[in-house]
Amino acid sequence: MVEKQAKIYVAGHHGMVGAAIWRSLEKKGYKRLIGSSSSELDLRNQQAVRDFFNAERPEVVIDAAARVGGILANNSYPYQFLMDNMLIQNNLIDSSLHAGVGKFIFLGSSCIYPKFAPQPLKEEYLLTSSLEPTNEWYALAKISGVKACEAIRKQFDKDFISLMPTNLYGPFDNFDLQTSHVLPAMIRKFHEAKLNGHADVVLWGSGTPMREFLHVDDMADAVIFAMEHTFEDNLYNVGSGVDLTIKELAELIQRTTGHQGKIVWDSSKPDGTPRKLMDVSKMAEKGWRYAISLDKGIKETYDWFLANVDRVKEVKI
């Protein structure tokens, strides 16, 4: 059990996921939270990270730091998505080991699983077949992080675990149309089309792929649940266990935003993985389940977007 006075370092606490974890930790009464912005600490710099750990001596580390993006960003910047993510996570994992961190939680992505793996995705499907080409660089980096934590558990008997979230969304998401994921990109597209006289909205692909989504506050709750409990295995999926087609998602967001124009599907653009549904039975067996429905979550996210439309996060690479 992690004490309320434990020193907890949330890497990436200014990002959507890290910020949600920080807020949830505060709500649950954890007092000694540590965070550092990218301008204060470059997590790609091994010596800087080592020095930070030696100075701060955290007892728990939650790795929510990563370079992230959608299909376009992954295809356009493969080297950065591979190398930056490996540098960030390797420095955090290795520094945590050498600093004697008691609990380390590594956050990955459902894209670590093979493109045509059986559905729903079970943890044991990792490394059984080839990856989805449009995001293999990011996936390979995350797989190496999972394996590093597994190796530490095996060799040093340390409580290092990996949580693989499904597609996350919510407040403080990235709404930049060049680098964002599908759900926030759709929110922005439908909103701007509504303002433009309910113009048509052009979306990538056929609309037939199926995806699962989880509100970032639910993800934060899962992270803290994992922090407060002892997990026997090294890898756990985190999701809702419920999916829908991209077309259904588009229609839901269209209704939420009030857009009344047409949806046009550009089938010349890639669809990505046909289906990506997580098997979340291992987390359910531990006693955790999601709480925020997709309808409610999208409504809350759109409300946040409207309140922050002049300063929505735009990632530059």
BELGI-V641714 format. One line per field, one symbol per residue. phi: phi as a letter, one per 20 degrees, with the letter a starting at -180 (. if undefined). psi: psi as a letter, one per 20 degrees, with the letter a starting at -180 (. if undefined). burial: # if it has 9 or more other C-alpha atoms within 8 Angstrom, else .. A space follows every 10 residues. Layout:
BEGIN
phi=???
psi=???
burial=???
END
This chain:
BEGIN
phi=.effefeddd fnfefgffff fgfffffenf ededbbfffe befeegfffg ffffeelfec cdedeaecre gffffecfff fffffffgff ffffffffem ffccdeddbf ffeggdfgdf fegffgmeaf efgfcfffff fffffgffff ffgfedleed ccddfffdbq gmfedffece efffffgfff fffffemlff decfnenegd cdccffffff ffffgffece dfdeccfcae mccbfffffg fffgffenfd eeddeeffef enggbbdeed ffffffodbf ceffgfffff ffffgffcfe cffcedd
psi=ppqhjqoppo pkiirgghhh ggghgghjjp hmppqprhhh ooiioghhgg gghhghlqhp ponjpqprra gggghhlhgh hggghggghg gggghgghik phppoppcqi iiqqgkqqqr pqhiipkiaq rphikhgggg ghghgghghg hggghilqmp qppnqapqra qjrojpihir rgghgggggh ghhghlklrq ppqqbiihqp qqqpqhhhgg hhghghhiqp phrippqoah jprrqhghgg hghgggijpj aqpppniiqq hapgqnppok hghhhijqqq hoqgggghgh ghggghikhi kqpopp.
burial=.....##### ###.###### ##.###...# #.#.###... ######.### ..#...#### ######..## #####..#.. ########## ###.###.#. #.######## #####.#.#. ###.##..#. ##..###### ######.### .##....#.# ########## #.####..## #..####### #.##...### #..####.## ########## #######... ...####### #.####..## .###.##.#. #...##.... #.##.##### .###...#.. .#.#..#### ##.##..... .##....
END
